[in-house]
Amino acid sequence: MSRSTKALAALVLAGAAGFAAAQAVQGSSPGSPSTQAGSMRQVPDDPAPAGQQQGGIQGQNIFDVKPEVKRDAPADPGYMEQNNGQRNRVQPGNNAPMWRGVQKGVEGYTSLPKSEAPEAGVLIQGPVQYPGSRMTTAGEAWRQVRNNWIVPYGGSLLLISILAFAIFYFTRGTIGHNPAVGGGGRRIERFTPFERAAHWSNAVAFCVLGISGIVMAFGRHFLLPVLGLQLNGWLTYVLKNLHNFFGPLFAVSLVVIIVTFIKDEFPRKGDLGWLLKLGGVFSKSGDEPPTHRFNAGEKVVFWIGAFVLGLVLVASGLVLDKLVPSLVYVRETMQVSHMVHATAGVLMLCITGLHIYLGTIGVKGAYRAMRDGYVDEAWAKEHHAYWLEDIQAGRIPAQRSSDGMAPPAETVKPA
């Protein structure tokens, strides 16, 4: 027999032996020794859906997957009937007590260091009850507070505030009789260039943060149905980044605002009377009770809106941005910071919304005073009579900045 003939015969014999072995494996009974050793059965492929060809990725119902028929399952007999103790010996960690512990916040093993991942071993946070939530896992408790309280009641409060301002404007109208300039008397510098720069920097940052915060919190309820999923997602993404960029500007300008104006924001003579009469807005004459440079209403906005809520917003925002050094940033810290940030943001929007209304269309001449920095004696006497008395007595200079004298009256058009 030639060498080539011998090689061909050997190849045929090897193929026949392999085919016979495969047939023996497929034909073995479930009770055969080979099957008992592996305690595994081959899982047949699911039938292809109607109208589709065989092959490709097949789907399977998770409830139909039995551990004992999968190659990575243990081979112990009676696997599905094991109690927790037996299961823990076969598959440590895959038992009911272990998973109940996971749901209660029990920490497991992780190779990550605590300094880099302080709660990497905690799969699910333990039960907690935040204000307004049930006793449940912390993530679910935070979700309940946000979706059941902050979003519906915060949004309603904003709408009520806007509606109240509109009703007041159309029923009461603009407060005051004299424009900021052109009403008579000498020109008085009410705000220096530095004060106006600080105010407008803070105002622009606040408006950007307020609008972006409203869209992120409530946009899916009133913008998503109008803009659609794609455009609303793009808008929210842009505003989120603007929120992060303008946050530091708001924080710095807020501190400047507080330091600059705090000396004139403490209670003084006339504040209690102004509060009792609500600034005279409901009186028949419309005359405003005399006050110093800032009335009691402006002081309330400063102390509650800027000092308390503003600093709370800045502090919680720094935590959410992970900018506070030496602070351990875990999920609970971020959840509490978000709830505080969102609540303070809604309240500050309402209070500062009143300030914006009065400073623009609510009080005649108020916007012009902040824009140009000057008011006439007639305006000062109508809104801040005690402040004008101090200026006339020489206790306060009429011109506080060093940018020269006030502009002549004929160059300033009446508001």
LUMVOTI-46080 format. One line per field, with one value per residue (C-alpha): residue in three letters; chain; z, y, x. Coordinates in steps of 0.1 Angstrom, whole numbers, plus 5000, padded with zeros to 4 digits. Each point is the difference from the previous one (the first is absolute). Example, Ala and Ser with C-alpha at 12.3 -4.5 7.8 and 13.67 -1.06 7.14 Angstrom:
<nugus>
code: [ala; ser]
unit: [A; A]
z: [5078; 4993]
y: [4955; 5034]
x: [5123; 5014]
</nugus>
This chain:
<nugus>
code: [met; ser; arg; ser; thr; lys; ala; leu; ala; ala; leu; val; leu; ala; gly; ala; ala; gly; phe; ala; ala; ala; gln; ala; val; gln; gly; ser; ser; pro; gly; ser; pro; ser; thr; gln; ala; gly; ser; met; arg; gln; val; pro; asp; asp; pro; ala; pro; ala; gly; gln; gln; gln; gly; gly; ile; gln; gly; gln; asn; ile; phe; asp; val; lys; pro; glu; val; lys; arg; asp; ala; pro; ala; asp; pro; gly; tyr; met; glu; gln; asn; asn; gly; gln; arg; asn; arg; val; gln; pro; gly; asn; asn; ala; pro; met; trp; arg; gly; val; gln; lys; gly; val; glu; gly; tyr; thr; ser; leu; pro; lys; ser; glu; ala; pro; glu; ala; gly; val; leu; ile; gln; gly; pro; val; gln; tyr; pro; gly; ser; arg; met; thr; thr; ala; gly; glu; ala; trp; arg; gln; val; arg; asn; asn; trp; ile; val; pro; tyr; gly; gly; ser; leu; leu; leu; ile; ser; ile; leu; ala; phe; ala; ile; phe; tyr; phe; thr; arg; gly; thr; ile; gly; his; asn; pro; ala; val; gly; gly; gly; gly; arg; arg; ile; glu; arg; phe; thr; pro; phe; glu; arg; ala; ala; his; trp; ser; asn; ala; val; ala; phe; cys; val; leu; gly; ile; ser; gly; ile; val; met; ala; phe; gly; arg; his; phe; leu; leu; pro; val; leu; gly; leu; gln; leu; asn; gly; trp; leu; thr; tyr; val; leu; lys; asn; leu; his; asn; phe; phe; gly; pro; leu; phe; ala; val; ser; leu; val; val; ile; ile; val; thr; phe; ile; lys; asp; glu; phe; pro; arg; lys; gly; asp; leu; gly; trp; leu; leu; lys; leu; gly; gly; val; phe; ser; lys; ser; gly; asp; glu; pro; pro; thr; his; arg; phe; asn; ala; gly; glu; lys; val; val; phe; trp; ile; gly; ala; phe; val; leu; gly; leu; val; leu; val; ala; ser; gly; leu; val; leu; asp; lys; leu; val; pro; ser; leu; val; tyr; val; arg; glu; thr; met; gln; val; ser; his; met; val; his; ala; thr; ala; gly; val; leu; met; leu; cys; ile; thr; gly; leu; his; ile; tyr; leu; gly; thr; ile; gly; val; lys; gly; ala; tyr; arg; ala; met; arg; asp; gly; tyr; val; asp; glu; ala; trp; ala; lys; glu; his; his; ala; tyr; trp; leu; glu; asp; ile; gln; ala; gly; arg; ile; pro; ala; gln; arg; ser; ser; asp; gly; met; ala; pro; pro; ala; glu; thr; val; lys; pro; ala]
unit: [A; A; A; A; A; A; A; A; A; A; A; A; A; A; A; A; A; A; A; A; A; A; A; A; A; A; A; A; A; A; A; A; A; A; A; A; A; A; A; A; A; A; A; A; A; A; A; A; A; A; A; A; A; A; A; A; A; A; A; A; A; A; A; A; A; A; A; A; A; A; A; A; A; A; A; A; A; A; A; A; A; A; A; A; A; A; A; A; A; A; A; A; A; A; A; A; A; A; A; A; A; A; A; A; A; A; A; A; A; A; A; A; A; A; A; A; A; A; A; A; A; A; A; A; A; A; A; A; A; A; A; A; A; A; A; A; A; A; A; A; A; A; A; A; A; A; A; A; A; A; A; A; A; A; A; A; A; A; A; A; A; A; A; A; A; A; A; A; A; A; A; A; A; A; A; A; A; A; A; A; A; A; A; A; A; A; A; A; A; A; A; A; A; A; A; A; A; A; A; A; A; A; A; A; A; A; A; A; A; A; A; A; A; A; A; A; A; A; A; A; A; A; A; A; A; A; A; A; A; A; A; A; A; A; A; A; A; A; A; A; A; A; A; A; A; A; A; A; A; A; A; A; A; A; A; A; A; A; A; A; A; A; A; A; A; A; A; A; A; A; A; A; A; A; A; A; A; A; A; A; A; A; A; A; A; A; A; A; A; A; A; A; A; A; A; A; A; A; A; A; A; A; A; A; A; A; A; A; A; A; A; A; A; A; A; A; A; A; A; A; A; A; A; A; A; A; A; A; A; A; A; A; A; A; A; A; A; A; A; A; A; A; A; A; A; A; A; A; A; A; A; A; A; A; A; A; A; A; A; A; A; A; A; A; A; A; A; A; A; A; A; A; A; A; A; A; A; A; A; A; A; A; A; A; A; A; A; A; A; A; A; A; A; A; A; A; A; A; A; A; A; A; A; A; A; A; A; A; A; A; A; A; A; A; A]
z: [5000; 4990; 5026; 4987; 5002; 5036; 5010; 4984; 5018; 5034; 4994; 4992; 5031; 5023; 4986; 5006; 5036; 5007; 4985; 5021; 5032; 4993; 4994; 5033; 5020; 4984; 5005; 5036; 5024; 5028; 5025; 4983; 5019; 4977; 5006; 5038; 5001; 4984; 5014; 4970; 4971; 4969; 4997; 4967; 4981; 5002; 4969; 4977; 5000; 4973; 4967; 5010; 4990; 5023; 5013; 5016; 5037; 5015; 5028; 5031; 5029; 5032; 5020; 4978; 5007; 5026; 5017; 4997; 4962; 4996; 4996; 5027; 5026; 5028; 4993; 5034; 4999; 5012; 4995; 4997; 5033; 5021; 5031; 5007; 5020; 4973; 4973; 5019; 4999; 4963; 4989; 5028; 4998; 4978; 5027; 5014; 5032; 4981; 4976; 5028; 5015; 4967; 5000; 5035; 4991; 5012; 4986; 4981; 4988; 4974; 4988; 4996; 5028; 5023; 4991; 4964; 5003; 5035; 4993; 4972; 5021; 5006; 4971; 5014; 5026; 5032; 5011; 5009; 5003; 4985; 5008; 4979; 4991; 5013; 5018; 4971; 4983; 4998; 4962; 4999; 5030; 4981; 4969; 5020; 5014; 4966; 4980; 5027; 5017; 4984; 4964; 5004; 5030; 4988; 4966; 5014; 5023; 4970; 4980; 5029; 5005; 4963; 5000; 5032; 4984; 4969; 5020; 5022; 4969; 4982; 5031; 5018; 4972; 5004; 5034; 5003; 4983; 4993; 4975; 5011; 4982; 4986; 5031; 5015; 5024; 4999; 4987; 5027; 4993; 5013; 4987; 4992; 4968; 5022; 5016; 4967; 4985; 5029; 4998; 4963; 5001; 5027; 4982; 4967; 5017; 5020; 4969; 4981; 5030; 5007; 4964; 4996; 5034; 4990; 4967; 5017; 5027; 4983; 4963; 4993; 5011; 4978; 4974; 4990; 4986; 4979; 4989; 4997; 5014; 4979; 5002; 5037; 5007; 4982; 5017; 5035; 4992; 4991; 5030; 5023; 4989; 5003; 5035; 5009; 4984; 5016; 5034; 5010; 4987; 5022; 5030; 4997; 4992; 5028; 5025; 4985; 5002; 5037; 5010; 4980; 5012; 5035; 5018; 4988; 5005; 5038; 5016; 5006; 5008; 4978; 4990; 5024; 4988; 4964; 5007; 5019; 4971; 4973; 4985; 4994; 4969; 5011; 5013; 4981; 4996; 4991; 5021; 5012; 5037; 5004; 5002; 4997; 4969; 4999; 5012; 5022; 4970; 4983; 5032; 5003; 4964; 5009; 5032; 4990; 4962; 4996; 5034; 5011; 4969; 4978; 5022; 5004; 4962; 4996; 5027; 4987; 4964; 5010; 5015; 4969; 4979; 5023; 5007; 5038; 5011; 5025; 4996; 4995; 4970; 5004; 4986; 5032; 5000; 4964; 5006; 5030; 4982; 4970; 5021; 5019; 4968; 4982; 5029; 5006; 4963; 4997; 5030; 4988; 4966; 5016; 5023; 4974; 4975; 5022; 5000; 4962; 4996; 5023; 4985; 4964; 4995; 5036; 5013; 4977; 4995; 5019; 4969; 4988; 5034; 4998; 4963; 5002; 5037; 5006; 5013; 5006; 5034; 4991; 4995; 5032; 5020; 4988; 5006; 5026; 5019; 5029; 4976; 4983; 5034; 5008; 4967; 5005; 5035; 4986; 5018; 4966; 4969; 4970; 4978; 5014; 4970; 4986; 4964; 4999; 5006; 4992; 4964; 4994; 5000; 4964; 4987; 5018; 4985; 5025; 5006]
y: [5000; 5034; 5027; 5022; 4972; 4993; 5037; 5001; 4969; 5014; 5032; 4980; 4978; 5031; 5017; 4968; 4997; 5036; 4996; 4969; 5018; 5028; 4976; 4983; 5032; 5011; 4966; 4996; 4998; 5025; 4973; 4990; 5004; 5028; 5020; 4995; 5012; 5033; 5003; 5023; 4999; 5019; 5029; 4999; 5033; 5018; 4998; 5029; 5025; 4996; 5015; 4999; 4977; 4978; 5013; 5032; 5010; 4982; 5013; 4981; 5007; 5006; 4981; 4969; 4999; 4973; 5000; 4963; 5000; 5027; 4992; 5025; 4986; 4976; 4963; 4990; 4978; 5018; 5034; 5016; 4984; 5012; 5020; 5032; 4982; 4974; 5027; 5020; 4970; 4995; 5036; 5024; 5032; 4987; 4996; 5019; 5013; 5015; 5018; 5013; 5014; 5017; 5017; 5012; 5016; 4974; 5006; 4973; 4995; 5022; 5002; 5038; 5021; 5019; 5033; 4997; 4982; 5004; 4980; 4978; 4970; 5012; 4988; 5014; 5028; 4990; 5011; 5036; 5024; 5034; 5028; 4991; 4964; 4966; 4978; 4984; 4998; 5034; 5002; 4994; 5024; 5027; 4993; 5003; 5033; 5014; 4987; 5003; 5032; 5022; 4998; 5003; 5024; 5020; 5004; 5010; 5026; 5016; 5002; 5015; 5026; 5010; 5001; 5022; 5025; 5002; 5005; 5027; 5019; 5000; 5010; 5023; 5012; 5016; 5012; 5037; 5033; 5014; 4986; 4993; 5031; 5030; 5003; 5030; 5009; 4993; 4968; 4974; 4970; 4970; 4972; 5004; 4983; 4973; 4993; 4998; 4978; 4976; 5000; 4994; 4972; 4983; 5007; 4985; 4969; 4996; 5002; 4974; 4977; 5005; 4993; 4970; 4986; 5003; 4982; 4972; 4995; 5007; 5000; 4965; 5011; 5031; 5001; 4963; 4998; 5032; 4996; 4962; 4976; 5010; 5038; 4999; 4978; 5023; 5031; 4983; 4990; 5035; 5016; 4974; 5011; 5037; 4992; 4986; 5029; 5028; 4984; 5013; 5035; 5000; 4988; 5027; 5029; 4989; 5004; 5034; 5010; 4990; 5018; 5031; 5006; 4984; 5032; 5016; 4968; 5000; 5010; 5037; 5026; 4997; 4964; 4987; 5026; 4992; 4963; 5007; 5021; 4976; 5030; 5018; 4981; 4994; 5035; 5023; 5027; 4976; 5019; 4979; 5002; 5017; 4977; 5002; 4990; 4966; 4994; 4970; 4980; 5003; 4990; 4969; 4990; 5006; 4980; 4971; 4999; 5010; 4993; 4968; 4983; 5013; 4987; 4967; 4997; 5007; 4976; 4971; 5008; 4997; 4966; 4988; 5011; 4982; 5032; 4998; 4987; 4971; 4992; 4963; 4999; 4971; 4995; 5012; 5032; 5007; 4992; 5023; 5028; 4997; 5002; 5030; 5016; 4995; 5012; 5031; 5007; 5000; 5023; 5024; 5002; 5010; 5026; 5014; 5000; 5025; 5021; 4998; 5010; 5030; 5010; 5000; 5008; 5000; 5032; 5031; 5010; 4970; 4985; 5033; 5006; 4967; 5005; 5035; 5002; 5034; 5012; 5034; 5014; 4997; 4962; 4997; 5019; 4978; 4966; 5006; 5032; 4992; 4994; 5033; 5018; 4985; 5012; 5035; 5001; 4991; 4966; 4982; 5015; 5005; 4988; 4970; 4988; 5018; 4999; 5037; 5019; 4988; 5005; 5032; 4997; 5010; 4970; 4975; 4993; 4994; 4963]
x: [5000; 5014; 5007; 4972; 4975; 5010; 4995; 4965; 4990; 5011; 4981; 4968; 5004; 5005; 4969; 4979; 5012; 4991; 4966; 4994; 5010; 4977; 4971; 5008; 4998; 4967; 4985; 5009; 4970; 4993; 5009; 5033; 5033; 5012; 4968; 5001; 5036; 4992; 4964; 4994; 4976; 5005; 4976; 4982; 4998; 4967; 4979; 5003; 4971; 4975; 5011; 5037; 5028; 5020; 5033; 5011; 4993; 4972; 4978; 4989; 4977; 5020; 4974; 5006; 5038; 5007; 5034; 5005; 4999; 5027; 5036; 5011; 4975; 5012; 4997; 4987; 4969; 4968; 5014; 4966; 4988; 5030; 4994; 5020; 5026; 5006; 4999; 5026; 5024; 4995; 4999; 5011; 4980; 4972; 4974; 4971; 5016; 5029; 4977; 4978; 5032; 5009; 4966; 5006; 5033; 5024; 5035; 5017; 5035; 5016; 5036; 4997; 5016; 4977; 5017; 4990; 4967; 4986; 4968; 5009; 4992; 4964; 4979; 4967; 4997; 4983; 4965; 4995; 4971; 5005; 4975; 4970; 5010; 4992; 5025; 5017; 5034; 5017; 4999; 4963; 4994; 5018; 4980; 4968; 5009; 5009; 4971; 4973; 5009; 5027; 4988; 4962; 4999; 5031; 4985; 4966; 5017; 5018; 4968; 4981; 5027; 4999; 4962; 5000; 5024; 4978; 4968; 5017; 5013; 4967; 4980; 5024; 5023; 5034; 5009; 5012; 4994; 5035; 5025; 5035; 5013; 4980; 4978; 5017; 5028; 5037; 5015; 5010; 5022; 4980; 5024; 5037; 5014; 5015; 4967; 4982; 5027; 4997; 4962; 4997; 5026; 4980; 4967; 5012; 5014; 4969; 4977; 5021; 5000; 4963; 4990; 5023; 4989; 4963; 5006; 5019; 4975; 4967; 5008; 4988; 4965; 4996; 5028; 5003; 4964; 5007; 5036; 5002; 5025; 5030; 4998; 4990; 5030; 5024; 4986; 5003; 5035; 5011; 4982; 5016; 5035; 4990; 4988; 5034; 5019; 4979; 5000; 5034; 4991; 4969; 5020; 5027; 4976; 4976; 5028; 5009; 4963; 4998; 5032; 4991; 4964; 4999; 5008; 4967; 4979; 4997; 4967; 4996; 4973; 4969; 5005; 4973; 4975; 5007; 4994; 4967; 4987; 5015; 5018; 4967; 4992; 4965; 4993; 4977; 5027; 5027; 5025; 5030; 5010; 5034; 5030; 5038; 5020; 4983; 4964; 4990; 4988; 5034; 5017; 4978; 5010; 5036; 5001; 4978; 5005; 5037; 5016; 4982; 4987; 5028; 5027; 4981; 4998; 5037; 5011; 4978; 5010; 5037; 4993; 4981; 5029; 5024; 5020; 5001; 5034; 5003; 4963; 4991; 4977; 4977; 4965; 4982; 5020; 4990; 4964; 4996; 5019; 4977; 4969; 5013; 5012; 4967; 4979; 5021; 5000; 4962; 4996; 5027; 4983; 4968; 5015; 5024; 4972; 4982; 5032; 5003; 4964; 5003; 5033; 4987; 4963; 4988; 5015; 5003; 5036; 5015; 5016; 5014; 5016; 5019; 5009; 5013; 5007; 4983; 4967; 4984; 4992; 4963; 5003; 5022; 4974; 4971; 5017; 5028; 4993; 5023; 5029; 4994; 5000; 5034; 5013; 4986; 5015; 5034; 5002; 5001; 5016; 4978; 5029; 5019; 5020; 5031; 4988; 4992; 4969; 4965; 4989; 4981; 4962; 4996; 5020; 4978; 4966; 4972; 4991]
</nugus>
